[in-house]
Amino acid sequence: MGYLRLTFVGLAFIPLAISRCRGLSAKQWLTLFAIGLFGTGLPSFLFPFAQQELSSSLAAALSSLTPLMTLLVSVLLFRLPLRRWQLVGILVGLCGALLLVVSRYGWFGDEGDAWPHFSIMLAVAATICYALSSNIVKRFFSSADPLMMTAGAMAPIGLLAGLALLLSGGVSIDFANEPDLLTAYVSVSFLGLIGTAMASWLFFRLVQLTDPVFASTVSYLVPIIALGWGLLDGEVITILIAFGLALILLGVSLARR
């Protein structure tokens, strides 16, 4: 699914990359590749792997750590000065993330399931990838054409995904014997073109207009929507999950002071 999703994105942006990315230096292409890799490529696999054990509501709630991770990356790698309230906000947000996991698995796995440490780390790693991508956009392409930047970042990732898809056996086109196949392809193409391609373009533009930490706060909407879908899908949303999410939002609010 990850390969196919990224392949659709690459096919959509290749014509734009050819027309708008002429004259870019090798360094600029490498930087755009890093933006695509961290902003779309790796998270497209990290979250699906994590959700083999995590519920969609928990994974989405953990994604709200993105603004805090963006701040940490800004401080540690891009030398943004760290203020006292920012440190307090980071600690409060991390406590909220811990509470989200505790609400599902107990403090020591005493709710019947052991902590899925690896899956949790994969979800957190995805938020770090988002943080790296948005900081790179702001540092190196703050005044660039967002459509050019998105095309240059997504086209190479899509080409690599298409190659990997072919090497892994390709995809089935036996629509006659697999009646749900067309629906699956349409769903993945929608996910790639709308949820990745268009969303990336809008997000990169938002980073340019504001700053990486503020732009990453759009991740607040992800848990809200995912919690709603989780309820419709029969997932249980506990008070602890709601409180943990509130702590994360409070942490980011404090970090913005």
PANU-783011 format. One line per 10 residues: their letters; for each residue z, y, x of C-alpha. Coordinates in steps of 0.1 Angstrom, whole numbers. Layout:
<tordos>
a> Z,Y,X ~ ...
</tordos>
This chain:
<tordos>
mgylrltfvg> 0,0,0 ~ 8,24,29 ~ -25,17,46 ~ -45,22,14 ~ -26,53,4 ~ -33,70,38 ~ -69,58,38 ~ -75,76,5 ~ -60,108,20 ~ -81,105,51
lafiplaisr> -113,101,31 ~ -105,132,10 ~ -99,153,41 ~ -126,142,65 ~ -153,165,51 ~ -128,195,53 ~ -118,185,89 ~ -154,185,100 ~ -161,219,85 ~ -128,237,92
crglsakqwl> -115,222,124 ~ -144,230,147 ~ -133,246,180 ~ -98,232,181 ~ -85,223,215 ~ -73,189,225 ~ -37,202,224 ~ -41,216,189 ~ -56,183,177 ~ -26,164,193
tlfaiglfgt> -2,188,176 ~ -19,183,142 ~ -18,146,147 ~ 20,148,153 ~ 23,168,120 ~ 4,142,101 ~ 22,113,118 ~ 58,126,111 ~ 50,143,78 ~ 31,116,61
glpsflfpfa> 22,86,83 ~ 56,72,92 ~ 74,81,60 ~ 47,63,40 ~ 60,31,55 ~ 97,39,61 ~ 106,46,25 ~ 88,16,10 ~ 104,-7,35 ~ 138,8,28
qqelssslaa> 133,4,-10 ~ 130,-33,-6 ~ 168,-32,-6 ~ 177,2,-19 ~ 173,14,-55 ~ 148,42,-61 ~ 177,65,-72 ~ 197,59,-40 ~ 166,62,-17 ~ 157,95,-34
alssltplmt> 192,108,-32 ~ 192,100,5 ~ 160,120,8 ~ 179,151,-1 ~ 193,149,35 ~ 159,164,46 ~ 171,200,47 ~ 201,191,68 ~ 180,171,92 ~ 155,200,94
llvsvllfrl> 184,222,104 ~ 196,197,130 ~ 161,194,145 ~ 157,232,145 ~ 190,235,165 ~ 186,205,188 ~ 149,206,196 ~ 137,241,188 ~ 169,260,200 ~ 178,277,167
plrrwqlvgi> 214,290,171 ~ 239,270,151 ~ 264,291,131 ~ 298,280,119 ~ 288,276,82 ~ 258,256,92 ~ 280,231,110 ~ 303,229,80 ~ 273,224,57 ~ 259,196,79
lvglcgalll> 293,178,78 ~ 297,182,40 ~ 261,169,35 ~ 267,139,56 ~ 298,131,37 ~ 278,133,5 ~ 252,108,19 ~ 281,85,29 ~ 295,87,-6 ~ 261,78,-21
vvsrygwfgd> 261,45,-1 ~ 297,38,-9 ~ 290,43,-46 ~ 266,14,-45 ~ 280,-10,-19 ~ 317,-1,-16 ~ 335,11,16 ~ 331,-22,34 ~ 306,-40,13 ~ 334,-50,-12
egdawphfsi> 312,-44,-42 ~ 295,-78,-37 ~ 268,-68,-13 ~ 269,-60,24 ~ 257,-26,34 ~ 220,-27,40 ~ 224,-8,73 ~ 188,-12,84 ~ 173,0,51 ~ 196,30,51
mlavaaticy> 186,39,86 ~ 149,36,76 ~ 155,61,48 ~ 173,85,70 ~ 147,81,97 ~ 121,92,72 ~ 140,125,65 ~ 141,131,103 ~ 103,126,104 ~ 99,152,76
alssnivkrf> 122,176,96 ~ 101,172,128 ~ 68,178,109 ~ 80,210,92 ~ 94,225,124 ~ 62,217,143 ~ 42,235,116 ~ 64,266,118 ~ 64,267,156 ~ 27,261,163
fssadplmmt> 7,269,131 ~ 27,296,113 ~ -4,317,108 ~ -31,291,106 ~ -53,283,76 ~ -31,258,56 ~ -62,239,44 ~ -75,235,79 ~ -41,224,92 ~ -37,198,64
agamapigll> -72,185,70 ~ -67,183,107 ~ -34,165,103 ~ -44,140,76 ~ -79,130,86 ~ -69,112,119 ~ -40,95,102 ~ -63,83,74 ~ -89,70,98 ~ -62,50,117
aglalllsgg> -48,36,84 ~ -83,26,73 ~ -89,8,106 ~ -55,-10,103 ~ -64,-19,67 ~ -96,-36,78 ~ -79,-54,107 ~ -51,-67,84 ~ -76,-84,61 ~ -90,-55,40
vsidfanepd> -85,-53,3 ~ -96,-74,-26 ~ -124,-63,-49 ~ -122,-93,-72 ~ -118,-72,-104 ~ -130,-101,-126 ~ -102,-124,-117 ~ -75,-98,-111 ~ -73,-76,-142 ~ -46,-54,-129
lltayvsvsf> -64,-46,-96 ~ -83,-16,-108 ~ -51,-1,-122 ~ -33,-7,-89 ~ -61,11,-70 ~ -62,40,-93 ~ -24,43,-90 ~ -25,43,-52 ~ -54,68,-51 ~ -34,91,-74
lgligtamas> -4,87,-51 ~ -24,95,-20 ~ -46,124,-34 ~ -19,141,-55 ~ 14,130,-41 ~ 3,132,-4 ~ -28,153,1 ~ -22,181,-24 ~ 16,181,-19 ~ 11,183,19
wlffrlvqlt> -12,213,16 ~ 13,231,-7 ~ 43,222,15 ~ 26,234,47 ~ 18,267,30 ~ 54,270,19 ~ 66,265,54 ~ 44,293,66 ~ 56,317,40 ~ 93,309,45
dpvfastvsy> 110,287,71 ~ 113,249,76 ~ 149,247,63 ~ 141,266,31 ~ 108,247,25 ~ 126,214,29 ~ 149,222,0 ~ 121,211,-23 ~ 135,177,-16 ~ 163,186,-41
lvpiialgwg> 138,179,-69 ~ 131,144,-56 ~ 166,129,-65 ~ 166,147,-99 ~ 132,132,-109 ~ 140,98,-93 ~ 174,96,-111 ~ 156,102,-144 ~ 131,75,-136 ~ 159,52,-125
lldgevitil> 177,57,-158 ~ 144,48,-177 ~ 141,17,-155 ~ 176,5,-163 ~ 193,16,-130 ~ 229,26,-133 ~ 237,62,-123 ~ 275,64,-115 ~ 298,94,-112 ~ 301,87,-75
iafglalill> 263,90,-71 ~ 263,123,-89 ~ 292,136,-69 ~ 276,125,-36 ~ 244,143,-45 ~ 264,174,-54 ~ 281,173,-20 ~ 247,172,-3 ~ 235,202,-23 ~ 267,220,-14
gvslarr> 262,212,22 ~ 228,227,23 ~ 240,257,4 ~ 267,263,30 ~ 242,257,58 ~ 220,285,44 ~ 248,311,46
</tordos>
